[in-house]
Every structure is written in C-alpha cells, then in structure tokens.
Amino acid sequence: MPLMAKEPDLSVEQFTSLLQGPHNNIGGELGGEIGGEIGSSTRRNNGRILGLDLGTKTIGMAISNSSWTIASPVTTIRRKKFTTDVKEMLDFAGSEQVKGLVMGLPLNMDDSEGPRAHATRAFVRNLRNHSDLPVLYWDERLSSYAAEQAMLEADMSRKKRAKNIDQIAAAIILQGCLDRLREVLDENTG
C-alpha cells in the first residue's frame, strides 16, 4: 500500500500568526479582524480557541478566554454521525467567536501515530470541508489520565467523572497549548 502524502502540520508559531491576522471565518460566515497585537498586554483580545478531545463515542470540548490564559471545560458531544457532530461543534464555535481549534492528537508513547491518531487526522481533513478555522494538533498523551486524577482529587463520584472526563481532558489539552502560545507571544515582544 503506497504512503499518502501528509499535509504539513501547523507549528505553534504559524497557528499564532494565523490567529493574530485578519482571518478566520467559520464557513465564511463570520467576518472581522481579530483585535489586539502580538504582545504581553493584559488587554490583548485574540479571539477564543476551542480545544477538542476526539474519541470514538464522544468529543470533549473546552474553550479559552480571549486573552489565552485559561482553558475551561465546556461540554461533551455524544457522537452520532460526522455531519451532525461537526454542525454542533461549529454552531458552538460560531456562538463563542472561536478563531481556531486545538485538536488533541493521541500519539503513542514512542511518538509514533497509531490508528487513533490517523482517525483524528481524517476527522480534521473532513472538517476542512465545513470550516476554514485553523487547526493545531496538540500532543494529548496522558491527558485523560491527568483529567481522571484531577477529578479524583476533587472527590467526584464515578458517575460525574464518567460524564466530565472528555471535556476536562480537552481543557488539559487546551491549557497546555495556551501556555505555549503565550510563550510564543512573549518571545515575539521580548
């Protein structure tokens, strides 16, 4: 079986640049420039970023604030079919003025990509037919474990943990990305 050419992944710097420039319409429906300039100003408004933890049965979602400092768990979509799932996700993104997506990429511990990573990339390829939001892949290894540990420390019941694990994992993925994005912004102004 021949290897298919893989499109290059965005770097954190490229993703940041796309979010900082005049861009990002959801399916071409939302217009306007993203406010703010690259820099460490506390008044910076970069638009919001949606973090996603894609599973076979659910999609965990988390959202950033507009200054890219805090990721908050939002909801979990119960997967039905691709178009339904994407519509629900993009409707939410539009209502929250999301300017970019961070997709957890489930790498193996040896940095290789297995079937789940390939499925995630396929989801994003198909998503591009519905949205022009930039997508940054973010290593999600151990995010579900970290989410489970956080909920255990908060003394959540097993039922609440099962209900919230995907969105909390999405928040952990997104928070790691936000921390790096702020480093990039600070490096550009330093």
Secondary structure, DSSP 4 states (H G I P E B T S, - for coil): -PPPPPPPPPPHHHHHHHHHSS---STT----PPP--SS--TT----EEEEEEE-SSEEEEEEE-TTS--EEEEEEEEP--HHHHHHHHHHHHHHTTEEEEEEEE-B-TTS-B-HHHHHHHHHHHHHTTT----EEEEE-TTHHHHHHHHHHHTT--HHHHHHHHHHHHHHHHHHHHHHHHHHHHHHHH-
